[in-house]
């Protein structure tokens, strides 16, 4: 019977410690939660922009060369963006959500995904083939894996659509 008072004392101590910590540690609520929720998180990475984002857009991407400019994305482009940040960002961007990318460790150096000077020369079919077969199959870096078994043809087309909408200089259809 001596264990019950010990258990109650330990429980009361834990509750008291949590109340003490919650009163002394000041956290700022996340921008995406209501002020009263008490959930602590960081602020958004990009400051809010005054630029208009068109009605009906599904997502946005900050222009990599001008973070104050937002690019509105339709549904398919947003799906391509999602796939890019899951599969491609590590080698086709200078920074990733986790920090620096692995781009400088790849030989030959892969193009940035928004590099219109390089990628605008390729046709959509050519970009789809590169993504599906991987770099080694077309004479590029063998470090680029084939995504043809991982992604559906529609998902590959969505990545190409995302590449086209973020390219600088802007892509012009032939």
C-alpha positions in Angstrom: 0.0 0.0 0.0 3.0 2.3 0.2 3.2 2.5 -3.6 0.0 4.5 -4.0 1.2 7.5 -2.1 4.5 7.4 -4.0 2.6 7.2 -7.3 0.3 10.1 -6.3 3.3 12.2 -5.2 5.1 11.5 -8.5 2.0 12.4 -10.5 1.5 15.7 -8.5 5.2 16.5 -9.0 4.9 16.0 -12.8 1.8 18.1 -13.0 3.3 20.9 -10.9 6.5 20.9 -13.1 4.4 21.1 -16.3 2.4 24.1 -14.9 5.6 25.8 -13.7 7.3 25.3 -17.2 4.2 26.5 -19.0 4.1 29.7 -16.9 7.8 30.5 -17.2 8.6 29.5 -20.9 7.2 32.1 -23.3 6.3 30.8 -26.7 5.0 32.7 -29.6 2.1 30.9 -31.4 2.5 30.0 -35.0 1.0 32.3 -37.7 -1.2 29.4 -38.8 -2.8 28.7 -35.5 -5.3 30.7 -33.5 -3.7 32.8 -30.8 -5.3 30.8 -28.0 -4.3 27.4 -29.1 -0.9 27.5 -27.2 0.9 25.6 -30.0 4.4 27.0 -30.4 6.0 26.9 -33.9 8.2 29.1 -36.1 7.1 32.0 -38.3 6.7 31.5 -42.0 9.9 31.4 -44.0 8.7 34.0 -46.5 7.3 37.3 -45.3 3.8 38.0 -46.6 3.8 39.7 -50.0 1.6 42.5 -51.2 1.6 40.9 -54.7 -1.7 39.7 -56.0 -2.1 36.0 -56.4 -4.7 35.1 -58.9 -8.1 33.7 -57.8 -8.4 30.0 -58.4 -4.7 29.2 -58.0 -3.9 26.1 -56.0 -0.4 27.1 -54.7 2.3 29.6 -54.9 6.1 29.5 -55.4 8.4 32.4 -54.7 10.5 33.3 -57.7 14.0 32.0 -56.9 15.6 35.1 -58.3 13.2 37.6 -56.7 11.6 36.3 -53.4 9.2 39.2 -53.4 7.5 38.0 -56.6 5.1 35.1 -56.1 4.1 32.7 -58.9 0.6 31.4 -58.8 0.3 27.7 -59.6 -2.6 25.8 -61.0 -3.5 22.3 -59.8 -1.1 20.3 -62.0 1.8 22.8 -61.4 1.2 22.5 -57.6 1.4 18.7 -57.9 4.7 19.1 -59.8 5.9 21.4 -57.1 5.1 18.8 -54.4 7.0 16.1 -56.4 9.9 18.5 -57.0 10.3 19.2 -53.2 10.1 15.4 -52.5 12.4 14.1 -55.2 14.3 16.7 -57.1 15.2 19.7 -54.8 18.3 18.0 -53.4 20.1 18.3 -56.7 18.2 20.9 -58.7 18.1 23.8 -56.2 20.8 25.7 -54.3 18.9 25.4 -51.0 16.4 22.9 -49.7 13.8 23.1 -46.9 16.5 21.2 -44.8 19.4 23.6 -45.7 22.0 23.5 -48.4 21.4 21.1 -51.3 23.7 18.4 -52.7 24.0 20.1 -56.1 27.7 21.0 -55.8 28.6 17.3 -55.2 27.1 16.1 -58.5 29.2 15.9 -61.6 28.4 17.3 -64.1 26.6 20.1 -62.2 22.8 19.7 -62.7 20.9 22.7 -63.9 18.7 24.6 -61.4 15.1 23.7 -62.1 14.3 27.4 -62.9 17.2 27.8 -65.3 15.3 28.8 -68.4 18.5 29.4 -70.3 19.2 25.7 -70.2 15.8 24.0 -69.8 13.8 26.1 -72.2 15.8 24.6 -75.0 14.4 21.2 -74.2 11.0 20.0 -75.4 8.4 18.8 -73.0 8.9 15.3 -74.3 12.6 15.5 -73.8 12.2 16.6 -70.2 9.7 13.9 -69.6 12.2 11.3 -71.0 15.0 12.7 -68.8 12.9 12.4 -65.7 11.5 9.0 -66.6 14.8 7.3 -67.7 17.3 9.2 -65.4 20.5 11.0 -66.3 22.6 7.9 -67.1 20.2 6.8 -69.9 20.6 10.1 -71.8 24.3 10.9 -71.3 23.8 13.2 -68.3 24.8 12.5 -64.7 24.3 8.9 -63.7 23.5 10.2 -60.2 20.1 11.3 -61.4 17.9 8.2 -60.8 15.2 7.1 -63.2 11.7 8.1 -61.9 9.7 6.3 -64.5 8.8 3.5 -62.1 8.3 5.8 -59.1 6.1 8.4 -60.8 3.1 8.1 -63.2 3.3 9.7 -66.6 0.9 12.4 -65.4 3.1 13.1 -62.4 6.1 13.5 -64.7 4.1 15.9 -66.9 3.2 17.9 -63.7 6.9 18.3 -62.9 7.5 19.5 -66.4 4.7 22.0 -66.0 6.2 23.2 -62.7 9.6 23.6 -64.5 8.0 25.7 -67.2 6.1 28.0 -64.9 9.1 28.8 -62.6 11.7 29.2 -65.4 13.7 32.4 -65.7 13.7 33.7 -68.4 10.1 32.7 -68.9 9.3 29.7 -71.1 7.8 30.6 -74.5 6.0 27.8 -76.3 7.5 27.2 -79.8 
